[in-house]
Amino acid sequence: MPDPKRRRTIGPGTPSKALNGDHAYQPFSEPRSEKAQVALYSRLSTKYLSSSLSKNPLKRSREDDDEGEQLGGEEAGMAINSDSMGEDSGSLDPEDSPSQITPRYNDDEEEDGEDSGDEDGEASEDEEVFDDEEVDEPVDEDATAREKVEEYLARQAELALKKDAIAEVKQQGTWHPDEVYLFERLSLRSYEALIPQEWQIDFGTLPGDLFDQDKDKVLINHNCCPSSHGVKALQALLGLGTRVKYLSDEATATRSIDRALKAYIKWTERDGGYIKKRFLPVLTVVTGKPNQPTDRISKAITNQMQLAAKQHRDHLHLPEPFTNEVGDVEIYRRQPPLLYGIIIAQSITIYVTLDSSKPEAKLRHIAHFDFKEVKMAVWNGFALAIICCVARNYLMSIKDELEEDDESSSDPDA
């Protein structure tokens, strides 16, 4: 029996049996005896050869070719016809022509077609998904415009409320002019120019209304120090909110605010040009300890600011009073300044003032802000910069009256 068709492979293997006799050369892997070869081919045929049902009835087999060689002529043709028509050829219906017979390999092709159809379907679904991802959703310009209008109206309403509060403070007539100025700057810090135009490249995300071409018209600017130092100092304050909001430990948040604030105060002293002079500070900072009661923090800031107020009065007190041009009696060389205070309690900063010219004056609460409030983080940093620069500007105004500090040369930070 002939071997089935085999695909050519690389390497040793059992070759097909030749039609016209044995091979001249037989590999050592094959049995040498004829009986063993017959048994081997019989097992291979039983195991690997396909059944007669799976064969194409229209295709001649090798058996037919072998028989045709032996029979020859008419006998070969008759054998082929009988094999093609089968044993029941006499009962074959005229409609059962060879063209009506569906061979098994057509089923395989249909299965392959179904598989390819499934693959095409999956590919088309993938293409549809890809197309859906690529197509951008249309932007509702009307909705965007409405949101902008609503945001603008809400901002204008908030601005109107702040201006009403400022007007009410001015009408009271009991506030120090510098207190009114500080309250107004803190209230309008997101509605007016605060920093010079040259810093816009370093603060590109801030609204354009916060910048002004003339650095002398803005409160937060630079004077004696390079511009880059002022930018770096302000960036540290504006980034406080981002750092503090990720700190679960309140004590760590308090230390972060305290450290950044004192570093900014040190920069204002350098930028003001009075760091090497003897001066009485006008800004006091009190940092609360963990679990410290509020009344103790309030008492601490009150005691420190009242002591600073007394020092200013004593320093400016005249040996003898005199009467000025309008007939008022003057007891000070210069009016004692308004003192500023900052309380740091956990993530909250509280702003207070004290009029040092009045011994009976009490602390006034100006505002308070929480650095845990994410939306206000940048504006809370601006609030710290505003009060520090207000204190700096006062000391700059009296810088010519200040004496040189001989001990400043020993200060490594000077």
C-alpha positions in Angstrom: 0.0 0.0 0.0 1.5 3.4 -0.9 2.3 6.0 1.7 0.2 9.1 2.2 1.5 12.4 0.8 3.9 14.0 3.1 5.1 17.5 3.4 8.8 17.9 2.8 10.6 18.4 6.1 14.2 19.0 7.1 16.0 16.2 8.9 15.8 12.4 8.9 12.4 10.7 8.4 10.7 7.7 7.0 10.5 8.2 3.2 7.5 7.2 1.0 7.7 3.8 -0.6 8.8 4.0 -4.3 6.3 2.9 -6.9 8.9 1.1 -9.1 10.8 -1.0 -6.7 12.8 -0.4 -3.5 15.2 2.4 -3.0 18.8 1.6 -3.7 19.7 3.1 -0.4 17.8 2.4 2.8 18.6 4.5 6.0 19.5 2.7 9.2 16.4 4.0 10.9 14.2 1.7 8.8 13.8 -2.0 9.3 16.0 -4.1 7.1 13.7 -7.2 6.7 10.8 -7.2 4.3 8.4 -8.5 6.9 9.3 -5.7 9.3 8.8 -3.1 6.7 5.4 -4.5 5.7 4.3 -4.5 9.4 5.6 -0.9 9.8 3.8 0.4 6.7 0.6 -1.4 7.8 0.6 0.4 11.2 1.3 3.8 9.5 -1.5 3.3 7.1 -3.9 2.3 9.8 -3.0 5.2 12.0 -2.4 8.1 9.6 -4.3 7.4 6.3 -7.6 9.2 6.0 -10.8 7.2 5.6 -12.5 6.7 2.2 -15.3 9.1 3.3 -12.9 11.9 3.6 -11.5 11.5 0.1 -12.7 13.6 -2.8 -14.8 11.2 -5.0 -13.7 13.1 -8.1 -10.0 12.7 -7.5 -8.1 9.6 -8.5 -6.1 7.9 -5.9 -2.7 6.3 -6.1 -4.3 2.9 -5.9 -6.1 3.7 -9.2 -2.8 4.7 -10.8 -1.2 1.4 -9.7 -4.1 -0.7 -10.9 -4.2 1.3 -14.2 -0.6 0.4 -14.8 -1.3 -3.3 -14.3 -4.6 -3.4 -16.3 -4.0 -1.1 -19.2 -6.3 -0.1 -22.0 -10.1 -0.6 -21.7 -9.8 -2.5 -18.4 -8.2 0.5 -16.8 -10.9 2.8 -17.9 -13.6 0.4 -16.8 -12.0 0.2 -13.4 -11.9 3.9 -13.0 -15.5 4.4 -14.1 -16.7 1.7 -11.7 -14.8 3.2 -8.8 -16.1 6.7 -9.6 -19.7 5.6 -9.8 -19.7 3.3 -6.8 -21.3 -0.1 -6.2 -24.8 1.3 -6.7 -24.1 3.0 -10.0 -27.2 1.4 -11.6 -29.5 3.2 -9.2 -27.9 6.7 -9.6 -30.5 9.4 -10.2 -29.9 11.7 -13.3 -29.8 14.7 -11.0 -27.0 13.2 -9.0 -24.4 14.3 -11.4 -20.8 14.8 -10.3 -21.5 18.5 -10.1 -24.2 18.0 -7.5 -21.9 16.0 -5.2 -20.5 18.2 -2.3 -17.1 16.9 -1.3 -15.9 17.1 2.3 -13.2 19.7 1.5 -16.0 22.2 0.7 -17.2 21.9 4.3 -13.7 22.8 5.4 -13.6 25.8 3.1 -17.0 26.9 4.5 -15.6 26.6 8.0 -12.6 28.6 7.0 -14.9 31.1 5.5 -16.9 31.3 8.7 -13.7 31.8 10.7 -12.5 34.5 8.3 -16.0 36.1 8.5 -15.7 36.1 12.3 -12.3 37.7 12.1 -13.6 40.2 9.6 -16.4 41.0 12.0 -14.0 41.4 14.9 -11.8 43.6 12.8 -14.8 45.7 11.7 -15.8 46.0 15.4 -12.3 47.1 16.3 -12.4 49.6 13.5 -15.7 50.9 14.8 -14.3 51.3 18.3 -11.2 52.9 16.9 -13.3 55.3 14.9 -15.4 56.1 17.9 -12.3 56.9 19.9 -10.9 59.1 17.2 -14.0 61.1 16.7 -14.0 64.0 19.1 -17.3 64.9 20.8 -18.7 68.2 19.5 -18.1 71.0 21.9 -21.2 72.8 23.0 -20.1 76.4 22.5 -23.3 77.7 23.9 -22.8 75.8 27.2 -19.2 77.0 27.4 -20.3 80.6 26.9 -23.0 80.3 29.5 -20.5 78.9 32.0 -18.1 81.8 31.4 -21.0 84.3 31.8 -22.1 82.6 35.0 -18.5 82.6 36.3 -18.1 86.3 35.5 -21.4 87.2 37.1 -20.5 85.3 40.3 -17.2 86.9 40.4 -18.7 90.4 40.0 -21.2 89.6 42.8 -18.4 88.6 45.1 -16.5 91.7 44.3 -19.6 93.8 45.1 -19.8 92.2 48.5 -16.2 92.9 49.2 -16.5 96.5 48.2 -19.5 96.8 50.5 -17.5 95.4 53.4 -14.7 97.9 52.7 -17.1 100.8 52.5 -18.6 99.8 55.8 -15.2 99.7 57.5 -14.4 103.2 56.2 -17.8 104.5 57.4 -17.1 103.3 61.0 -14.3 105.8 61.4 -12.7 103.8 64.2 -10.1 102.0 62.1 -6.6 103.2 61.7 -5.9 104.3 58.1 -3.3 101.6 57.7 -5.8 99.0 59.0 -8.2 100.0 56.3 -5.5 99.8 53.7 -4.5 96.3 54.8 -8.1 95.1 54.9 -8.7 96.5 51.4 -5.6 94.9 50.0 -6.5 91.5 51.5 -10.1 91.7 50.3 -9.2 92.7 46.7 -6.0 90.6 46.3 -7.5 88.6 43.4 -9.1 91.6 41.7 -6.2 94.1 41.4 -2.6 94.3 40.3 -0.2 92.9 42.9 3.1 92.1 41.1 5.2 93.6 38.4 4.8 92.7 34.7 8.4 91.3 34.5 7.4 88.4 36.8 4.6 87.2 34.5 7.0 84.8 32.8 7.6 83.1 36.2 3.9 83.1 37.1 2.3 82.3 33.8 -0.8 80.6 35.3 -1.9 83.8 37.2 -4.5 86.1 35.7 -3.2 88.9 33.7 -5.0 91.5 35.9 -2.5 90.8 38.7 0.4 92.3 36.8 1.4 95.9 36.1 4.0 97.5 34.0 5.1 99.9 36.7 6.6 98.0 39.6 6.3 101.0 41.9 2.4 100.8 41.6 2.2 97.3 42.9 2.6 96.2 46.5 4.6 93.0 46.0 7.8 94.1 44.2 11.5 94.2 44.6 13.7 97.1 45.6 17.3 96.4 46.8 17.5 92.7 45.9 17.5 91.2 42.4 14.2 90.5 40.8 14.9 86.7 40.8 15.2 86.7 44.6 11.7 88.2 44.9 10.3 85.7 42.4 11.8 82.8 44.4 10.6 84.1 47.7 7.0 84.6 46.4 6.9 81.2 44.8 7.7 79.6 48.1 4.6 81.3 49.6 2.3 80.5 46.7 3.3 76.8 46.9 2.5 76.5 50.6 -1.1 75.4 49.9 0.0 72.5 47.7 2.5 71.3 50.3 0.2 71.7 53.3 -2.9 69.9 51.9 -0.9 66.6 51.7 0.3 66.8 55.3 -1.9 64.8 57.6 0.0 65.9 60.6 -1.1 69.4 61.8 2.1 70.0 63.6 4.1 69.5 60.4 1.7 71.8 58.5 2.3 74.5 61.1 6.0 74.2 60.9 5.9 74.4 57.1 4.0 77.6 57.2 6.1 79.1 59.9 9.4 78.3 58.1 8.2 79.7 54.7 6.8 82.9 56.4 10.0 83.6 58.3 12.1 83.1 55.2 9.9 85.6 53.3 10.2 88.1 56.2 14.0 87.7 56.0 13.8 88.5 52.3 11.8 91.6 52.9 14.4 92.9 55.3 17.1 92.4 52.7 15.0 93.8 49.9 14.1 96.8 52.0 17.8 97.6 52.6 17.5 97.9 56.4 18.7 94.4 57.5 22.0 95.9 58.6 20.4 98.7 60.6 18.9 98.9 64.0 15.2 98.8 63.8 12.2 97.9 65.9 10.1 95.3 64.0 6.5 96.1 63.2 5.5 92.5 62.4 5.1 89.8 65.0 4.6 86.1 64.3 3.3 83.7 66.9 3.1 80.0 66.1 0.8 77.8 68.1 1.9 74.5 69.4 0.0 71.2 68.9 -3.1 71.0 71.1 -2.4 74.5 72.5 -5.6 76.2 73.6 -6.8 79.1 71.6 -6.9 81.5 74.6 -3.2 80.8 75.3 -2.3 81.6 71.7 -4.3 84.8 71.8 -2.7 85.8 75.1 0.8 85.2 73.6 0.2 87.4 70.6 -1.4 90.1 72.7 1.5 90.2 75.2 4.2 90.3 72.4 2.5 93.0 70.4 1.7 95.2 73.4 5.4 94.9 74.4 6.4 95.9 70.9 4.0 98.9 71.0 5.5 100.1 74.3 9.0 99.9 72.8 7.9 102.0 69.8 6.3 104.6 72.1 9.4 104.8 74.3 11.7 105.1 71.3 9.7 107.9 69.7 8.8 109.8 72.9 10.1 113.4 73.1 11.9 114.7 76.2 9.5 117.6 76.3 6.2 117.9 74.4 5.6 120.8 72.0 2.7 122.4 70.2 2.5 122.0 66.4 1.3 124.5 63.8 -2.4 123.6 64.2 -2.2 123.8 68.0 -2.0 120.2 68.9 0.4 119.0 71.5 3.0 116.5 70.2 4.7 114.0 72.5 6.4 111.8 69.9 9.0 112.6 67.2 7.0 110.6 64.8 3.6 108.9 65.1 4.1 105.4 66.5 3.3 102.9 63.7 0.5 100.4 63.3 1.8 97.0 64.3 0.9 93.8 62.5 0.6 90.3 63.8 0.2 86.8 62.3 -1.0 83.8 64.3 -0.2 80.4 62.8 -2.5 77.7 64.3 -2.3 74.4 62.4 -3.1 75.3 58.8 -4.9 78.6 59.6 -3.3 82.0 59.6 -4.9 84.9 61.5 -4.1 88.5 60.8 -4.4 91.1 63.6 -3.3 94.7 64.2 -2.5 97.0 67.1 -2.2 100.8 67.1 1.0 101.4 69.1 0.2 105.1 69.5 -2.6 104.3 71.9 -1.6 102.6 75.2 -5.2 101.5 75.7 -5.6 100.0 72.2 -6.6 96.4 71.7 -5.9 93.9 69.0 -8.2 94.1 66.0 -8.9 91.0 63.9 -8.5 91.7 60.2 -8.9 88.4 58.5 -8.1 84.7 58.7 -7.4 82.1 56.0 -7.0 78.3 55.9 -4.3 76.8 53.7 -6.3 73.5 53.6 -8.8 75.3 51.4 -7.4 74.1 48.0 -9.1 76.7 45.8 -7.7 79.5 47.9 -4.2 78.2 48.3 -2.5 80.7 46.0 -4.5 83.6 47.3 -3.7 82.7 50.9 0.0 82.8 49.9 -0.6 86.3 48.5 -2.2 87.3 51.8 1.1 86.5 53.6 3.1 88.4 51.1 0.8 91.4 51.3 1.1 91.9 55.1 4.9 91.3 55.0 5.3 93.9 52.2 3.1 96.4 54.1 5.5 96.1 57.1 8.5 96.3 54.8 7.3 99.5 53.2 6.9 101.2 56.5 10.4 100.4 57.6 11.7 101.5 54.2 10.0 104.9 54.7 12.1 105.5 57.9 15.3 103.8 56.7 17.2 107.1 56.7 16.5 107.6 60.4 17.8 104.2 61.4 21.3 103.7 62.8 23.8 101.3 61.5 23.9 98.0 63.4 27.5 97.1 64.3 26.4 93.6 65.3 24.9 92.9 61.9 28.4 92.0 60.5 28.4 88.9 62.7 25.0 87.8 61.4 25.7 85.0 58.8 22.3 85.7 57.2 22.9 89.4 56.8 
